[in-house]
Amino acid sequence: MNDYRIHQHYAKALYLLAADMQQVDQVMEDMTCVAQVCRENPLLVRVMANPTIRVDKKQGVIGQVFDSHLTATSMAFLHFVVHRKRAVRLRGIAETYMQLYRDAKGIVLAHVRTATDMDANLVDRLRSEVEQFTGRSVQMDCVTTDKMMGGFQLLFDTYLYDARLQTRIDRMRRAFNRNDYESKL
């Protein structure tokens, strides 16, 4: 089974379990925490991926890391995933659960990359434009990077709006290289 199918399979099972227990929102918070911890701690991911470490040791690590932060449902699910030897997939399963949650609630995740910090007014304006375009509510993820000269990139669903300064310069360079002017000499 490929990674995508594994993530979908386990995340959907967790979502259905959480829906039956009416804990969808709490489990969403838990999976956000799990994804963040996995993203920020590559050592944890390496421990979970190591086949020489026994399952009971991995479950102990999961218990120590997450026990005081997650609900009983999420903890039981994490122990199940580790028992099924899918611990290396925790981040992917958590992120897939988050996507299933957003799809069920009609939320679009929009990523914005800018060269400088955006003020709240501009964020609200971008949010309203994306909401108007998609017809769904929008959750904004704003990231500032020093690798951009200016402008912004907006990515949501399968759309990319590229309003970077570098993109405009590249377009101008291609237009000049085309050299539409023909000499009459």
Phi and psi in degrees as GROMACS dihedral restraints (atoms count N, CA, C in turn):
[ dihedral_restraints ]
;  ai    aj    ak    al  type     phi  dphi    fc
    3     4     5     6     1   -79.5    20    10
    4     5     6     7     1   168.6    20    10
    6     7     8     9     1   -58.7    20    10
    7     8     9    10     1   -45.4    20    10
    9    10    11    12     1   -57.8    20    10
   10    11    12    13     1   -45.4    20    10
   12    13    14    15     1   -67.6    20    10
   13    14    15    16     1   -37.5    20    10
   15    16    17    18     1   -63.2    20    10
   16    17    18    19     1   -47.3    20    10
   18    19    20    21     1   -59.7    20    10
   19    20    21    22     1   -45.7    20    10
   21    22    23    24     1   -62.4    20    10
   22    23    24    25     1   -45.4    20    10
   24    25    26    27     1   -59.5    20    10
   25    26    27    28     1   -52.3    20    10
   27    28    29    30     1   -71.9    20    10
   28    29    30    31     1   -40.2    20    10
   30    31    32    33     1   -65.6    20    10
   31    32    33    34     1   -40.0    20    10
   33    34    35    36     1   -66.8    20    10
   34    35    36    37     1   -40.0    20    10
   36    37    38    39     1   -61.8    20    10
   37    38    39    40     1   -42.2    20    10
   39    40    41    42     1   -65.6    20    10
   40    41    42    43     1   -40.3    20    10
   42    43    44    45     1   -63.7    20    10
   43    44    45    46     1   -43.9    20    10
   45    46    47    48     1   -64.5    20    10
   46    47    48    49     1   -39.8    20    10
   48    49    50    51     1   -63.3    20    10
   49    50    51    52     1   -45.8    20    10
   51    52    53    54     1   -64.9    20    10
   52    53    54    55     1   -37.0    20    10
   54    55    56    57     1   -66.5    20    10
   55    56    57    58     1   -40.9    20    10
   57    58    59    60     1   -63.1    20    10
   58    59    60    61     1   -36.0    20    10
   60    61    62    63     1   -92.0    20    10
   61    62    63    64     1     2.7    20    10
   63    64    65    66     1    55.5    20    10
   64    65    66    67     1    46.3    20    10
   66    67    68    69     1  -127.9    20    10
   67    68    69    70     1    28.6    20    10
   69    70    71    72     1   -59.2    20    10
   70    71    72    73     1   -44.1    20    10
   72    73    74    75     1   -68.7    20    10
   73    74    75    76     1   -41.3    20    10
   75    76    77    78     1   -65.7    20    10
   76    77    78    79     1   -40.8    20    10
   78    79    80    81     1   -67.7    20    10
   79    80    81    82     1   -32.4    20    10
   81    82    83    84     1   -61.4    20    10
   82    83    84    85     1   -44.5    20    10
   84    85    86    87     1   -61.8    20    10
   85    86    87    88     1   -40.3    20    10
   87    88    89    90     1   -64.5    20    10
   88    89    90    91     1   -44.9    20    10
   90    91    92    93     1   -68.6    20    10
   91    92    93    94     1   -30.9    20    10
   93    94    95    96     1   -63.5    20    10
   94    95    96    97     1   -42.4    20    10
   96    97    98    99     1   -63.7    20    10
   97    98    99   100     1   -44.9    20    10
   99   100   101   102     1   -62.1    20    10
  100   101   102   103     1   -45.8    20    10
  102   103   104   105     1   -62.6    20    10
  103   104   105   106     1   -41.6    20    10
  105   106   107   108     1   -65.9    20    10
  106   107   108   109     1   -43.5    20    10
  108   109   110   111     1   -63.5    20    10
  109   110   111   112     1   -42.4    20    10
  111   112   113   114     1   -66.0    20    10
  112   113   114   115     1   -36.2    20    10
  114   115   116   117     1   -68.8    20    10
  115   116   117   118     1   -38.4    20    10
  117   118   119   120     1   -89.1    20    10
  118   119   120   121     1   -12.5    20    10
  120   121   122   123     1  -126.3    20    10
  121   122   123   124     1    86.0    20    10
  123   124   125   126     1   -65.2    20    10
  124   125   126   127     1   -22.8    20    10
  126   127   128   129     1   -64.5    20    10
  127   128   129   130     1   -41.3    20    10
  129   130   131   132     1   -60.2    20    10
  130   131   132   133     1   -42.7    20    10
  132   133   134   135     1   -64.5    20    10
  133   134   135   136     1   -39.6    20    10
  135   136   137   138     1   -66.3    20    10
  136   137   138   139     1   -38.3    20    10
  138   139   140   141     1   -63.2    20    10
  139   140   141   142     1   -44.3    20    10
  141   142   143   144     1   -67.2    20    10
  142   143   144   145     1   -29.2    20    10
  144   145   146   147     1   -84.1    20    10
  145   146   147   148     1   -15.7    20    10
  147   148   149   150     1   -74.0    20    10
  148   149   150   151     1   116.1    20    10
  150   151   152   153     1   -75.0    20    10
  151   152   153   154     1   -13.4    20    10
  153   154   155   156     1   -82.8    20    10
  154   155   156   157     1   -14.5    20    10
  156   157   158   159     1   -86.2    20    10
  157   158   159   160     1   128.5    20    10
  159   160   161   162     1   -68.8    20    10
  160   161   162   163     1   158.3    20    10
  162   163   164   165     1   -62.3    20    10
  163   164   165   166     1   -40.3    20    10
  165   166   167   168     1   -65.0    20    10
  166   167   168   169     1   -33.8    20    10
  168   169   170   171     1   -67.7    20    10
  169   170   171   172     1   -41.1    20    10
  171   172   173   174     1   -64.5    20    10
  172   173   174   175     1   -40.3    20    10
  174   175   176   177     1   -64.9    20    10
  175   176   177   178     1   -35.1    20    10
  177   178   179   180     1   -64.3    20    10
  178   179   180   181     1   -41.1    20    10
  180   181   182   183     1   -64.0    20    10
  181   182   183   184     1   -45.0    20    10
  183   184   185   186     1   -59.9    20    10
  184   185   186   187     1   -43.2    20    10
  186   187   188   189     1   -62.0    20    10
  187   188   189   190     1   -43.1    20    10
  189   190   191   192     1   -67.5    20    10
  190   191   192   193     1   -38.3    20    10
  192   193   194   195     1   -75.6    20    10
  193   194   195   196     1   -44.8    20    10
  195   196   197   198     1  -108.9    20    10
  196   197   198   199     1   -12.6    20    10
  198   199   200   201     1   -54.4    20    10
  199   200   201   202     1   -43.4    20    10
  201   202   203   204     1   -83.1    20    10
  202   203   204   205     1    -6.3    20    10
  204   205   206   207     1  -108.0    20    10
  205   206   207   208     1   -19.1    20    10
  207   208   209   210     1  -114.3    20    10
  208   209   210   211     1   159.4    20    10
  210   211   212   213     1   -73.8    20    10
  211   212   213   214     1   165.9    20    10
  213   214   215   216     1   -62.7    20    10
  214   215   216   217     1   -36.9    20    10
  216   217   218   219     1   -62.0    20    10
  217   218   219   220     1   -46.8    20    10
  219   220   221   222     1   -67.2    20    10
  220   221   222   223     1   -38.9    20    10
  222   223   224   225     1   -63.7    20    10
  223   224   225   226     1   -43.7    20    10
  225   226   227   228     1   -61.6    20    10
  226   227   228   229     1   -39.9    20    10
  228   229   230   231     1   -64.4    20    10
  229   230   231   232     1   -44.8    20    10
  231   232   233   234     1   -61.9    20    10
  232   233   234   235     1   -41.3    20    10
  234   235   236   237     1   -64.2    20    10
  235   236   237   238     1   -37.4    20    10
  237   238   239   240     1   -63.6    20    10
  238   239   240   241     1   -44.8    20    10
  240   241   242   243     1   -62.3    20    10
  241   242   243   244     1   -42.3    20    10
  243   244   245   246     1   -65.7    20    10
  244   245   246   247     1   -41.7    20    10
  246   247   248   249     1   -61.5    20    10
  247   248   249   250     1   -35.8    20    10
  249   250   251   252     1   -81.8    20    10
  250   251   252   253     1     7.6    20    10
  252   253   254   255     1    61.6    20    10
  253   254   255   256     1    39.4    20    10
  255   256   257   258     1  -117.1    20    10
  256   257   258   259     1    21.5    20    10
  258   259   260   261     1   -62.0    20    10
  259   260   261   262     1   -30.5    20    10
  261   262   263   264     1   -66.5    20    10
  262   263   264   265     1   -16.9    20    10
  264   265   266   267     1   -96.2    20    10
  265   266   267   268     1     9.1    20    10
  267   268   269   270     1   -55.9    20    10
  268   269   270   271     1   -46.4    20    10
  270   271   272   273     1   -62.8    20    10
  271   272   273   274     1   -45.7    20    10
  273   274   275   276     1   -64.0    20    10
  274   275   276   277     1   -39.1    20    10
  276   277   278   279     1   -65.6    20    10
  277   278   279   280     1   -43.3    20    10
  279   280   281   282     1   -63.5    20    10
  280   281   282   283     1   -43.9    20    10
  282   283   284   285     1   -67.4    20    10
  283   284   285   286     1   -35.7    20    10
  285   286   287   288     1   -67.9    20    10
  286   287   288   289     1   -38.4    20    10
  288   289   290   291     1   -60.8    20    10
  289   290   291   292     1   -43.2    20    10
  291   292   293   294     1   -61.2    20    10
  292   293   294   295     1   -38.7    20    10
  294   295   296   297     1   -68.6    20    10
  295   296   297   298     1   -41.3    20    10
  297   298   299   300     1   -60.3    20    10
  298   299   300   301     1   -41.9    20    10
  300   301   302   303     1   -60.6    20    10
  301   302   303   304     1   -48.3    20    10
  303   304   305   306     1   -62.8    20    10
  304   305   306   307     1   -40.3    20    10
  306   307   308   309     1   -62.8    20    10
  307   308   309   310     1   -42.3    20    10
  309   310   311   312     1   -67.2    20    10
  310   311   312   313     1   -34.6    20    10
  312   313   314   315     1   -90.1    20    10
  313   314   315   316     1    -3.4    20    10
  315   316   317   318     1    72.2    20    10
  316   317   318   319     1    40.6    20    10
  318   319   320   321     1  -112.3    20    10
  319   320   321   322     1   135.3    20    10
  321   322   323   324     1  -105.5    20    10
  322   323   324   325     1   133.9    20    10
  324   325   326   327     1   -94.6    20    10
  325   326   327   328     1   120.6    20    10
  327   328   329   330     1  -113.3    20    10
  328   329   330   331     1   126.6    20    10
  330   331   332   333     1  -101.0    20    10
  331   332   333   334     1   127.9    20    10
  333   334   335   336     1  -121.6    20    10
  334   335   336   337     1   125.4    20    10
  336   337   338   339     1  -112.0    20    10
  337   338   339   340     1   129.2    20    10
  339   340   341   342     1  -133.5    20    10
  340   341   342   343     1   164.4    20    10
  342   343   344   345     1   -82.6    20    10
  343   344   345   346     1   -29.7    20    10
  345   346   347   348     1  -130.7    20    10
  346   347   348   349     1   165.5    20    10
  348   349   350   351     1   -64.0    20    10
  349   350   351   352     1   140.4    20    10
  351   352   353   354     1   -94.4    20    10
  352   353   354   355     1   141.5    20    10
  354   355   356   357     1   -78.9    20    10
  355   356   357   358     1   165.0    20    10
  357   358   359   360     1   -62.0    20    10
  358   359   360   361     1   -33.5    20    10
  360   361   362   363     1   -63.1    20    10
  361   362   363   364     1   -44.1    20    10
  363   364   365   366     1   -68.1    20    10
  364   365   366   367     1   -39.2    20    10
  366   367   368   369     1   -61.8    20    10
  367   368   369   370     1   -44.5    20    10
  369   370   371   372     1   -63.5    20    10
  370   371   372   373     1   -38.7    20    10
  372   373   374   375     1   -64.5    20    10
  373   374   375   376     1   -44.3    20    10
  375   376   377   378     1   -63.4    20    10
  376   377   378   379     1   -42.3    20    10
  378   379   380   381     1   -59.4    20    10
  379   380   381   382     1   -45.5    20    10
  381   382   383   384     1   -66.2    20    10
  382   383   384   385     1   -35.6    20    10
  384   385   386   387     1   -65.3    20    10
  385   386   387   388     1   -43.2    20    10
  387   388   389   390     1   -68.8    20    10
  388   389   390   391     1   -39.4    20    10
  390   391   392   393     1   -61.7    20    10
  391   392   393   394     1   -41.3    20    10
  393   394   395   396     1   -66.1    20    10
  394   395   396   397     1   -38.4    20    10
  396   397   398   399     1   -70.4    20    10
  397   398   399   400     1   -42.0    20    10
  399   400   401   402     1   -94.3    20    10
  400   401   402   403     1   -24.8    20    10
  402   403   404   405     1    77.2    20    10
  403   404   405   406     1    15.0    20    10
  405   406   407   408     1  -128.6    20    10
  406   407   408   409     1   164.0    20    10
  408   409   410   411     1   -74.1    20    10
  409   410   411   412     1   156.7    20    10
  411   412   413   414     1  -123.8    20    10
  412   413   414   415     1   135.4    20    10
  414   415   416   417     1  -108.7    20    10
  415   416   417   418     1   118.9    20    10
  417   418   419   420     1   -92.7    20    10
  418   419   420   421     1   139.2    20    10
  420   421   422   423     1  -124.6    20    10
  421   422   423   424     1   102.2    20    10
  423   424   425   426     1  -100.2    20    10
  424   425   426   427     1   129.3    20    10
  426   427   428   429     1  -129.2    20    10
  427   428   429   430     1   133.6    20    10
  429   430   431   432     1  -102.5    20    10
  430   431   432   433     1   132.1    20    10
  432   433   434   435     1  -130.4    20    10
  433   434   435   436     1   146.1    20    10
  435   436   437   438     1   -90.5    20    10
  436   437   438   439     1     3.2    20    10
  438   439   440   441     1   -86.4    20    10
  439   440   441   442     1    -2.6    20    10
  441   442   443   444     1  -106.5    20    10
  442   443   444   445     1   143.2    20    10
  444   445   446   447     1   -78.6    20    10
  445   446   447   448     1   -36.4    20    10
  447   448   449   450     1   179.1    20    10
  448   449   450   451     1   170.9    20    10
  450   451   452   453     1    85.8    20    10
  451   452   453   454     1  -158.8    20    10
  453   454   455   456     1  -155.0    20    10
  454   455   456   457     1   163.1    20    10
  456   457   458   459     1  -123.5    20    10
  457   458   459   460     1   132.7    20    10
  459   460   461   462     1  -120.9    20    10
  460   461   462   463     1   122.1    20    10
  462   463   464   465     1  -124.2    20    10
  463   464   465   466     1   123.0    20    10
  465   466   467   468     1  -149.6    20    10
  466   467   468   469     1   148.3    20    10
  468   469   470   471     1    46.3    20    10
  469   470   471   472     1  -117.9    20    10
  471   472   473   474     1  -112.3    20    10
  472   473   474   475     1    17.8    20    10
  474   475   476   477     1  -104.9    20    10
  475   476   477   478     1   143.7    20    10
  477   478   479   480     1  -132.0    20    10
  478   479   480   481     1   119.9    20    10
  480   481   482   483     1  -107.3    20    10
  481   482   483   484     1   114.3    20    10
  483   484   485   486     1  -108.3    20    10
  484   485   486   487     1   103.5    20    10
  486   487   488   489     1  -115.3    20    10
  487   488   489   490     1    38.2    20    10
  489   490   491   492     1   -80.5    20    10
  490   491   492   493     1   151.5    20    10
  492   493   494   495     1   -63.6    20    10
  493   494   495   496     1   -38.7    20    10
  495   496   497   498     1   -61.5    20    10
  496   497   498   499     1   -36.8    20    10
  498   499   500   501     1   -64.8    20    10
  499   500   501   502     1   -42.3    20    10
  501   502   503   504     1   -65.0    20    10
  502   503   504   505     1   -39.9    20    10
  504   505   506   507     1   -63.9    20    10
  505   506   507   508     1   -42.7    20    10
  507   508   509   510     1   -61.7    20    10
  508   509   510   511     1   -40.6    20    10
  510   511   512   513     1   -62.9    20    10
  511   512   513   514     1   -42.7    20    10
  513   514   515   516     1   -64.4    20    10
  514   515   516   517     1   -40.2    20    10
  516   517   518   519     1   -62.2    20    10
  517   518   519   520     1   -43.5    20    10
  519   520   521   522     1   -65.1    20    10
  520   521   522   523     1   -37.6    20    10
  522   523   524   525     1   -65.1    20    10
  523   524   525   526     1   -40.6    20    10
  525   526   527   528     1   -70.3    20    10
  526   527   528   529     1   -34.9    20    10
  528   529   530   531     1   -70.2    20    10
  529   530   531   532     1   -25.9    20    10
  531   532   533   534     1   -65.4    20    10
  532   533   534   535     1   -34.4    20    10
  534   535   536   537     1    52.3    20    10
  535   536   537   538     1    71.8    20    10
  537   538   539   540     1   -71.3    20    10
  538   539   540   541     1   -12.6    20    10
  540   541   542   543     1   -77.0    20    10
  541   542   543   544     1   128.4    20    10
  543   544   545   546     1  -109.1    20    10
  544   545   546   547     1   129.8    20    10
  546   547   548   549     1   -75.5    20    10
  547   548   549   550     1   142.0    20    10
  549   550   551   552     1  -100.7    20    10
  550   551   552   553     1    13.5    20    10
